Amino acid sequence: MDTQKLASVRAALTTRREEILTDLDRLGQEMQWLGADQEDERGSLGNHLAEDGSSVMEQERIGTVSEDLRDLLRQIDGALARLDDGTYGICQRCGKPTNEERLEAFPYVEFCIECQSFLERQRALYGSVQRVG
């Protein structure tokens, strides 16, 4: 990949990273707001069962979305580190170049499509995956 393309990838990843950090901050504030509602009830359930159910459901949603965003942030940070050390676009499992179309669609991927498929099959069969290589 040429230097201009790599600079473009870095800019896009950095922008996406900042967006994720902003989203995580906003979700954290929402979670605090929901927690403040429970504190108003002295840590117990409120008077309205439906409101309590909605709050719990909203907290679970925020937790799930936050976890997904933190995982994406980890992947983006990894891609930025690979850009820094010159290994961007190289599969972290087999060492072969990653298809450029794949990198355009998902600029933070660690693995080529073949290794990603293999790892997903392993995860489906055995649960967690041990990285090799």
C-alpha positions in Angstrom: 0.0 0.0 0.0 1.4 3.4 -0.9 2.1 6.1 1.7 -0.8 8.3 0.5 -3.3 5.4 1.0 -1.8 4.6 4.4 -2.1 8.3 5.5 -5.8 8.2 4.4 -6.3 5.0 6.4 -4.7 6.5 9.4 -6.9 9.6 9.2 -10.0 7.5 8.8 -9.1 5.3 11.8 -8.2 8.3 13.9 -11.5 10.0 13.1 -13.5 6.8 13.9 -11.5 6.4 17.2 -12.5 9.9 18.3 -16.1 9.2 17.4 -16.1 6.0 19.5 -14.5 7.8 22.4 -17.3 10.4 22.2 -19.9 7.7 22.0 -18.5 5.9 25.0 -18.4 9.1 27.0 -22.1 9.8 26.1 -23.1 6.3 27.1 -21.2 6.6 30.4 -23.1 9.7 31.1 -26.4 8.0 30.3 -25.5 5.1 32.6 -24.7 7.6 35.4 -28.0 9.3 34.8 -29.8 5.9 35.1 -27.8 5.1 38.2 -28.8 8.5 39.7 -32.5 7.5 39.3 -31.9 4.4 41.3 -30.0 6.4 44.0 -33.1 8.6 44.2 -35.0 5.4 45.2 -32.2 4.6 47.7 -30.8 1.8 45.6 -34.1 -0.1 45.5 -36.8 -0.6 43.0 -39.1 2.4 42.4 -42.8 2.6 42.7 -43.4 1.8 39.1 -42.5 -1.7 38.0 -42.6 -0.7 34.3 -40.2 2.1 34.8 -37.8 -0.2 36.7 -37.9 -2.7 33.9 -37.2 0.0 31.3 -34.3 1.3 33.3 -32.8 -2.2 33.7 -33.3 -2.9 30.0 -31.7 0.4 29.1 -28.7 -0.3 31.3 -28.2 -3.7 29.7 -28.4 -2.0 26.2 -25.9 0.6 27.2 -23.6 -2.0 28.6 -23.8 -4.2 25.5 -23.2 -1.2 23.1 -20.4 0.0 25.2 -18.7 -3.4 25.2 -19.0 -3.6 21.4 -17.5 -0.1 21.1 -14.6 -0.9 23.4 -13.9 -4.0 21.3 -13.9 -1.9 18.1 -11.7 0.7 19.8 -9.2 -2.1 20.7 -9.2 -3.2 17.0 -8.7 0.4 15.8 -5.9 0.9 18.2 -4.3 -2.3 17.0 -4.6 -1.2 13.4 -3.0 2.2 14.3 -0.1 0.3 16.0 0.3 -1.9 12.9 0.5 1.3 10.8 3.2 2.6 13.1 5.3 -0.6 13.0 4.8 -1.3 9.3 2.7 -4.4 9.6 -0.6 -2.9 8.5 -2.3 -5.0 5.8 -0.4 -8.2 6.9 -2.5 -11.0 8.4 -1.5 -11.4 12.1 -2.0 -15.1 11.9 -0.5 -16.3 8.6 1.7 -13.3 7.6 0.2 -13.0 4.1 -1.1 -9.7 2.7 -4.7 -9.0 3.5 -7.0 -8.3 0.5 -7.2 -4.5 -0.1 -11.0 -4.7 -0.6 -11.3 -6.2 2.8 -9.1 -3.5 4.3 -11.2 -0.8 2.6 -14.4 -2.3 4.1 -12.9 -2.9 7.5 -9.6 -1.0 7.9 -9.1 -2.4 11.4 -9.1 -6.1 10.6 -6.2 -8.2 11.9 -6.7 -11.3 9.7 -7.1 -12.2 6.1 -10.5 -13.7 5.2 -9.2 -17.2 5.2 -7.7 -16.9 8.8 -10.8 -15.0 10.0 -13.0 -17.8 8.7 -10.8 -20.5 10.3 -10.8 -18.6 13.7 -14.6 -18.2 13.6 -15.1 -21.9 12.9 -12.8 -22.7 15.8 -14.7 -20.3 18.1 -18.0 -21.9 17.0 -16.6 -25.4 17.8 -14.5 -24.8 20.9 -15.5 -21.5 22.3 -12.4 -19.4 22.9 -9.6 -19.4 20.3 -5.9 -19.7 20.9 -3.9 -17.5 18.6 -1.2 -19.2 16.7 1.7 -17.4 15.0 
